[in-house]
Amino acid sequence: MQVTEGYNAFYHYCVIRAHFTTKYDYHKYNGKMRKPSDEAFLKRNDRYTFAKLERKYKDKIVDYYVANWVDGNTFIRDMKEDSYRGWQKKMQSLTYMFKQEIGQLKLSDDLLKVKDGQHPDLLVSYMQGDVSLETICILDRLMNFTAYWNKVLDDILFEECYDLINNYKGFVDFPKSKFTGIIKQYLV
């Protein structure tokens, strides 16, 4: 194994980990950050895992890491092909999934309102598994309601959801005009 084999996958893992766990913003810096040293990479016991992932995913390695991170697999050895395949299916059927989930919700101001310090209905639906993280991210990118939630909600459970939504929403790619039209169809 060459010193460079697997290093690219290791570098992107560090970038995605920094994006999801620190103030670093992957999109603001176009996925660039100070590169870890070769020595840091060579000291790792899992460098062969990185080499294997680099050969398999090449230019899709960031998608692989994001899919796994959102699925709760944050350690390199916990990451699974199934998480990536599931994420790919979601991305390919994003419009259909969004329409189905929006159709189940009653889109109104009450869906986003925080009443008496309680979680808003949309957040409760997400936590219960009725609405996907992708739908929340799309709605937030179109309506920017999590900033409001962050000001009025003060609990650990929400903070975890808030961080995940804000870190993930930049990776959910969708045509804004099309999804805005879908929302308008379902407004109450």
CYANA upper distance limits for C-alpha pairs under 8 A (distance plus 0.5 A):
  1 MET  CA      5 GLU  CA      6.82
  3 VAL  CA      7 TYR  CA      7.89
  3 VAL  CA     38 ASP  CA      7.97
  3 VAL  CA     42 LEU  CA      7.90
  4 THR  CA      8 ASN  CA      7.96
  5 GLU  CA     51 ALA  CA      5.94
  5 GLU  CA     54 GLU  CA      8.32
  6 GLY  CA     10 PHE  CA      6.72
  6 GLY  CA     47 ARG  CA      6.92
  6 GLY  CA     48 TYR  CA      7.51
  6 GLY  CA     49 THR  CA      8.23
  6 GLY  CA     50 PHE  CA      5.14
  6 GLY  CA     51 ALA  CA      4.02
  6 GLY  CA     52 LYS  CA      7.61
  6 GLY  CA     53 LEU  CA      7.95
  6 GLY  CA     54 GLU  CA      6.15
  6 GLY  CA     55 ARG  CA      8.46
  7 TYR  CA     11 TYR  CA      6.53
  7 TYR  CA     38 ASP  CA      8.43
  7 TYR  CA     41 PHE  CA      7.39
  7 TYR  CA     47 ARG  CA      8.34
  7 TYR  CA     50 PHE  CA      7.60
  7 TYR  CA     51 ALA  CA      7.76
  8 ASN  CA     12 HIS  CA      6.77
  8 ASN  CA     54 GLU  CA      7.52
  9 ALA  CA     13 TYR  CA      6.62
  9 ALA  CA     50 PHE  CA      6.00
  9 ALA  CA     51 ALA  CA      7.58
  9 ALA  CA     53 LEU  CA      7.27
  9 ALA  CA     54 GLU  CA      5.77
  9 ALA  CA     61 ILE  CA      7.21
 10 PHE  CA     14 CYS  CA      6.78
 10 PHE  CA     41 PHE  CA      7.85
 10 PHE  CA     47 ARG  CA      8.20
 10 PHE  CA     50 PHE  CA      6.40
 11 TYR  CA     15 VAL  CA      6.81
 11 TYR  CA     35 LYS  CA      7.15
 11 TYR  CA     36 PRO  CA      7.34
 12 HIS  CA     16 ILE  CA      6.64
 12 HIS  CA     31 GLY  CA      8.41
 12 HIS  CA     61 ILE  CA      7.89
 12 HIS  CA     62 VAL  CA      6.93
 13 TYR  CA     17 ARG  CA      6.48
 13 TYR  CA     62 VAL  CA      8.09
 13 TYR  CA     65 TYR  CA      7.20
 14 CYS  CA     18 ALA  CA      6.52
 15 VAL  CA     19 HIS  CA      6.68
 15 VAL  CA     26 TYR  CA      7.62
 15 VAL  CA     31 GLY  CA      7.11
 15 VAL  CA     32 LYS  CA      7.91
 15 VAL  CA     33 MET  CA      7.37
 16 ILE  CA     20 PHE  CA      6.76
 16 ILE  CA     26 TYR  CA      7.71
 16 ILE  CA     62 VAL  CA      7.85
 16 ILE  CA     65 TYR  CA      7.46
 16 ILE  CA     66 VAL  CA      7.54
 17 ARG  CA     21 THR  CA      6.45
 17 ARG  CA     74 THR  CA      8.32
 18 ALA  CA     22 THR  CA      5.74
 18 ALA  CA     23 LYS  CA      8.05
 18 ALA  CA     24 TYR  CA      6.41
 19 HIS  CA     23 LYS  CA      7.29
 19 HIS  CA     24 TYR  CA      5.55
 19 HIS  CA     25 ASP  CA      5.90
 19 HIS  CA     26 TYR  CA      6.15
 19 HIS  CA    167 ASN  CA      7.35
 20 PHE  CA    163 ASP  CA      8.32
 20 PHE  CA    164 LEU  CA      7.86
 20 PHE  CA    167 ASN  CA      6.37
 25 ASP  CA     29 TYR  CA      6.90
 25 ASP  CA    167 ASN  CA      8.45
 26 TYR  CA     30 ASN  CA      6.24
 26 TYR  CA     31 GLY  CA      5.20
 26 TYR  CA     32 LYS  CA      7.80
 27 HIS  CA     31 GLY  CA      6.82
 27 HIS  CA    170 GLY  CA      7.56
 29 TYR  CA     33 MET  CA      7.91
 36 PRO  CA     40 ALA  CA      6.98
 36 PRO  CA     41 PHE  CA      7.81
 37 SER  CA     41 PHE  CA      7.13
 38 ASP  CA     42 LEU  CA      6.60
 39 GLU  CA     43 LYS  CA      6.59
 40 ALA  CA     44 ARG  CA      7.32
 41 PHE  CA     47 ARG  CA      7.33
 42 LEU  CA     47 ARG  CA      7.52
 46 ASP  CA     50 PHE  CA      7.25
 46 ASP  CA     77 ARG  CA      8.38
 47 ARG  CA     51 ALA  CA      6.77
 48 TYR  CA     52 LYS  CA      6.63
 49 THR  CA     53 LEU  CA      6.69
 49 THR  CA     76 ILE  CA      8.35
 49 THR  CA     77 ARG  CA      8.10
 50 PHE  CA     54 GLU  CA      6.49
 51 ALA  CA     55 ARG  CA      6.78
 52 LYS  CA     56 LYS  CA      6.75
 53 LEU  CA     57 TYR  CA      6.33
 53 LEU  CA     58 LYS  CA      8.15
 53 LEU  CA     61 ILE  CA      7.89
 54 GLU  CA     58 LYS  CA      5.66
 54 GLU  CA     61 ILE  CA      7.45
 57 TYR  CA     61 ILE  CA      5.66
 57 TYR  CA     64 TYR  CA      8.11
 60 LYS  CA     64 TYR  CA      6.83
 61 ILE  CA     65 TYR  CA      6.78
 62 VAL  CA     66 VAL  CA      6.61
 63 ASP  CA     67 ALA  CA      6.46
 63 ASP  CA     84 TYR  CA      8.09
 64 TYR  CA     68 ASN  CA      6.77
 64 TYR  CA     84 TYR  CA      5.95
 65 TYR  CA     69 TRP  CA      6.44
 65 TYR  CA     79 MET  CA      8.27
 66 VAL  CA     70 VAL  CA      6.57
 66 VAL  CA    168 TYR  CA      8.41
 66 VAL  CA    171 PHE  CA      8.44
 67 ALA  CA     71 ASP  CA      6.73
 67 ALA  CA     83 SER  CA      6.58
 67 ALA  CA     84 TYR  CA      5.73
 67 ALA  CA     87 TRP  CA      6.11
 68 ASN  CA     72 GLY  CA      6.82
 68 ASN  CA     73 ASN  CA      5.56
 68 ASN  CA     74 THR  CA      7.34
 68 ASN  CA     79 MET  CA      6.21
 68 ASN  CA     80 LYS  CA      7.37
 68 ASN  CA     83 SER  CA      6.05
 68 ASN  CA     84 TYR  CA      6.83
 69 TRP  CA     73 ASN  CA      5.62
 69 TRP  CA     74 THR  CA      5.59
 70 VAL  CA    164 LEU  CA      8.14
 70 VAL  CA    168 TYR  CA      8.01
 71 ASP  CA     83 SER  CA      7.00
 73 ASN  CA     78 ASP  CA      5.96
 73 ASN  CA     79 MET  CA      5.78
 73 ASN  CA     80 LYS  CA      8.30
 74 THR  CA     78 ASP  CA      7.45
 74 THR  CA     79 MET  CA      7.58
 75 PHE  CA     79 MET  CA      7.10
 79 MET  CA     83 SER  CA      8.03
 80 LYS  CA     84 TYR  CA      7.35
 81 GLU  CA     85 ARG  CA      6.70
 82 ASP  CA     86 GLY  CA      6.51
 83 SER  CA     87 TRP  CA      6.64
 84 TYR  CA     88 GLN  CA      6.65
 85 ARG  CA     89 LYS  CA      6.77
 86 GLY  CA     90 LYS  CA      6.83
 87 TRP  CA     91 MET  CA      6.72
 88 GLN  CA     92 GLN  CA      6.63
 89 LYS  CA     93 SER  CA      6.64
 90 LYS  CA     94 LEU  CA      6.07
 90 LYS  CA     97 MET  CA      8.03
 91 MET  CA    172 VAL  CA      8.21
 93 SER  CA     97 MET  CA      6.54
 94 LEU  CA     98 PHE  CA      6.40
 94 LEU  CA    134 GLU  CA      8.48
 94 LEU  CA    174 PHE  CA      8.48
 95 THR  CA     99 LYS  CA      6.65
 95 THR  CA    179 PHE  CA      8.15
 96 TYR  CA    100 GLN  CA      6.72
 97 MET  CA    101 GLU  CA      6.69
 98 PHE  CA    102 ILE  CA      6.42
 98 PHE  CA    135 THR  CA      6.32
 99 LYS  CA    103 GLY  CA      6.36
 99 LYS  CA    182 ILE  CA      7.45
100 GLN  CA    104 GLN  CA      7.03
101 GLU  CA    105 LEU  CA      7.08
101 GLU  CA    130 ASP  CA      7.95
101 GLU  CA    131 VAL  CA      6.47
101 GLU  CA    132 SER  CA      8.35
101 GLU  CA    135 THR  CA      8.00
102 ILE  CA    106 LYS  CA      8.06
102 ILE  CA    107 LEU  CA      7.87
102 ILE  CA    183 ILE  CA      7.95
102 ILE  CA    186 TYR  CA      7.59
103 GLY  CA    186 TYR  CA      7.11
106 LYS  CA    111 LEU  CA      7.77
106 LYS  CA    186 TYR  CA      8.15
106 LYS  CA    187 LEU  CA      7.90
106 LYS  CA    188 VAL  CA      7.05
107 LEU  CA    111 LEU  CA      6.85
107 LEU  CA    183 ILE  CA      8.49
107 LEU  CA    186 TYR  CA      6.96
107 LEU  CA    187 LEU  CA      5.56
107 LEU  CA    188 VAL  CA      6.22
108 SER  CA    112 LEU  CA      8.14
108 SER  CA    187 LEU  CA      6.92
108 SER  CA    188 VAL  CA      6.33
109 ASP  CA    113 LYS  CA      6.85
110 ASP  CA    120 PRO  CA      8.25
110 ASP  CA    121 ASP  CA      7.96
111 LEU  CA    120 PRO  CA      6.70
111 LEU  CA    121 ASP  CA      5.50
111 LEU  CA    122 LEU  CA      5.95
112 LEU  CA    120 PRO  CA      5.85
112 LEU  CA    121 ASP  CA      6.99
112 LEU  CA    122 LEU  CA      6.64
112 LEU  CA    145 PHE  CA      7.70
113 LYS  CA    120 PRO  CA      5.89
113 LYS  CA    121 ASP  CA      8.14
114 VAL  CA    118 GLN  CA      6.34
114 VAL  CA    119 HIS  CA      6.40
114 VAL  CA    120 PRO  CA      5.42
114 VAL  CA    149 TRP  CA      7.73
114 VAL  CA    152 VAL  CA      7.93
114 VAL  CA    153 LEU  CA      8.26
115 LYS  CA    119 HIS  CA      7.97
115 LYS  CA    120 PRO  CA      7.67
117 GLY  CA    152 VAL  CA      7.64
117 GLY  CA    153 LEU  CA      6.73
118 GLN  CA    153 LEU  CA      8.27
119 HIS  CA    123 LEU  CA      6.78
119 HIS  CA    124 VAL  CA      6.85
119 HIS  CA    153 LEU  CA      8.00
120 PRO  CA    124 VAL  CA      6.86
121 ASP  CA    125 SER  CA      6.61
122 LEU  CA    126 TYR  CA      6.80
122 LEU  CA    131 VAL  CA      8.31
122 LEU  CA    136 ILE  CA      8.46
123 LEU  CA    127 MET  CA      6.70
124 VAL  CA    128 GLN  CA      6.60
125 SER  CA    129 GLY  CA      6.74
125 SER  CA    130 ASP  CA      5.61
125 SER  CA    131 VAL  CA      6.12
126 TYR  CA    130 ASP  CA      6.22
126 TYR  CA    131 VAL  CA      5.08
126 TYR  CA    132 SER  CA      6.57
126 TYR  CA    133 LEU  CA      7.39
126 TYR  CA    136 ILE  CA      8.13
127 MET  CA    131 VAL  CA      8.44
131 VAL  CA    135 THR  CA      7.05
131 VAL  CA    136 ILE  CA      7.82
132 SER  CA    136 ILE  CA      7.08
133 LEU  CA    137 CYS  CA      6.64
133 LEU  CA    165 ILE  CA      7.59
134 GLU  CA    138 ILE  CA      6.65
134 GLU  CA    169 LYS  CA      7.91
134 GLU  CA    172 VAL  CA      7.17
135 THR  CA    139 LEU  CA      6.61
136 ILE  CA    140 ASP  CA      6.50
136 ILE  CA    165 ILE  CA      7.86
137 CYS  CA    141 ARG  CA      6.60
137 CYS  CA    165 ILE  CA      6.46
137 CYS  CA    166 ASN  CA      8.17
137 CYS  CA    168 TYR  CA      7.82
137 CYS  CA    169 LYS  CA      5.28
137 CYS  CA    172 VAL  CA      7.69
138 ILE  CA    142 LEU  CA      6.80
138 ILE  CA    169 LYS  CA      7.53
138 ILE  CA    172 VAL  CA      7.79
138 ILE  CA    174 PHE  CA      8.32
139 LEU  CA    143 MET  CA      6.37
139 LEU  CA    144 ASN  CA      7.98
140 ASP  CA    144 ASN  CA      5.00
140 ASP  CA    145 PHE  CA      6.22
140 ASP  CA    146 THR  CA      7.00
141 ARG  CA    169 LYS  CA      7.69
142 LEU  CA    176 LYS  CA      7.92
142 LEU  CA    180 THR  CA      7.83
144 ASN  CA    148 TYR  CA      8.41
145 PHE  CA    149 TRP  CA      6.91
146 THR  CA    150 ASN  CA      6.44
146 THR  CA    162 TYR  CA      7.45
147 ALA  CA    151 LYS  CA      7.01
148 TYR  CA    152 VAL  CA      7.07
149 TRP  CA    153 LEU  CA      6.13
150 ASN  CA    154 ASP  CA      7.85
150 ASN  CA    159 GLU  CA      8.23
150 ASN  CA    162 TYR  CA      7.85
153 LEU  CA    158 PHE  CA      7.66
154 ASP  CA    158 PHE  CA      7.76
154 ASP  CA    159 GLU  CA      8.04
155 ASP  CA    159 GLU  CA      6.87
156 ILE  CA    160 GLU  CA      6.88
157 LEU  CA    161 CYS  CA      7.05
158 PHE  CA    162 TYR  CA      6.39
159 GLU  CA    163 ASP  CA      6.60
160 GLU  CA    164 LEU  CA      6.75
161 CYS  CA    165 ILE  CA      6.53
162 TYR  CA    166 ASN  CA      6.58
163 ASP  CA    167 ASN  CA      6.47
164 LEU  CA    168 TYR  CA      6.36
165 ILE  CA    169 LYS  CA      6.28
166 ASN  CA    170 GLY  CA      8.12
168 TYR  CA    172 VAL  CA      7.50
174 PHE  CA    179 PHE  CA      8.04
175 PRO  CA    179 PHE  CA      6.92
176 LYS  CA    180 THR  CA      6.45
177 SER  CA    181 GLY  CA      6.72
178 LYS  CA    182 ILE  CA      6.96
179 PHE  CA    183 ILE  CA      6.81
180 THR  CA    184 LYS  CA      6.82
181 GLY  CA    185 GLN  CA      6.90
182 ILE  CA    186 TYR  CA      7.28
183 ILE  CA    187 LEU  CA      6.75
